[in-house]
Amino acid sequence: MSRYVTVGSVSHNPNPRYDPDNPQPFFDMVEKYIWRAAKMGVQMLSFPEVYPRPDLPPAEGAEEIGGQTSSWAMERAREYNMYIIWPMWEREADTLWNSALLINPRGELVGVYHKMNPTIGEIENGIRPGEEASVFDTEFGRVGMCICFDLNFRNIMEGLRKNGAEVVFFCSMYRGGRQVRWWAQESGYYIVSAIGAELGQIVDLTGRQLEESTYEALITHRINLNRRLLHMDYNWDKMDAILEKYGSDVTFDYVTQEAKFAIGSEREGLDIEDVIDEFGLLRLHDYWEKALATREQALRKPHA
């Protein structure tokens, strides 16, 4: 079965800024993007890192979940019937987090990701590092999040993959550029970036850039989460048999220079994981593990 979802992101330096004593100008500005995204069919929409208060240190800008901005975002998610990824400085009792909230179309909090790799400056300013590459189930597929400086570290990249992320929302102050595209292909999941400037991206799991924001802060794209990235080795000779049985209900997108391809399902009721199992295809990271295990076995043999 195809599992299409239209994703979107807003990348800009918010103006006007959020003012807790006069929040309406900020809320009016943000709602214009949400309204536009809804009219364009967006079902999951992300905003940049610490979106309401990027100009303040954490201790001054933090709010509890259910505070003024997060409760407003929950109301808009319900009103516009979409998932919203709302990044913010979060205060939990005496703990400060750099967080991203996943809110569902009923206005409910699905889960919270705490930035695993804050900058040195953030930690010195009281931010506690997160410890879990959280992934959350939705009706479309499995959603993960990462934040800014995280992009430089494998603990979050590998953690999201191992936890089954199919699309990752990257909320950031810096753009990420080629790192975002490399992450997507290395890990085999889509990445949607929302940047506190221009040049947000939507990147295919093959590493191809699908959209990039420039003058227009809002970008959108319809993606199929019922796809997987595989290596051509041990799989290439099985493609014709798959096509013979499923025809155009199964798609192949080739990434020839990296010797990989994406296989996807377009048929209702056909899970691409079942096709992979049916034809004995070797999953990408199972292949890497097999190659490393073979190497270790060879190294255990006496040296000639």
WOUR-V818631 format. One record per helix or strand of 2 or more residues. SS is the DSSP state (@ for helix, = for strand). FROM is the first residue (numbers start at 1). TO is the last residue. If there is no record, write none. Layout:
# WOUR-V818631
<<SS:FROM:TO> <SS:FROM:TO>>
This chain:
# WOUR-V818631
<<=:4:10> <@:24:39> <=:44:46> <@:51:53> <@:58:61> <@:68:80> <=:83:92> <=:95:103> <=:109:114> <@:120:124> <=:135:137> <=:142:147> <@:148:152> <@:154:162> <=:167:172> <@:178:187> <=:190:195> <=:201:203> <=:209:212> <=:218:224> <=:227:231> <@:236:249> <=:250:255> <@:256:258> <=:260:265> <@:272:278> <@:284:299>>
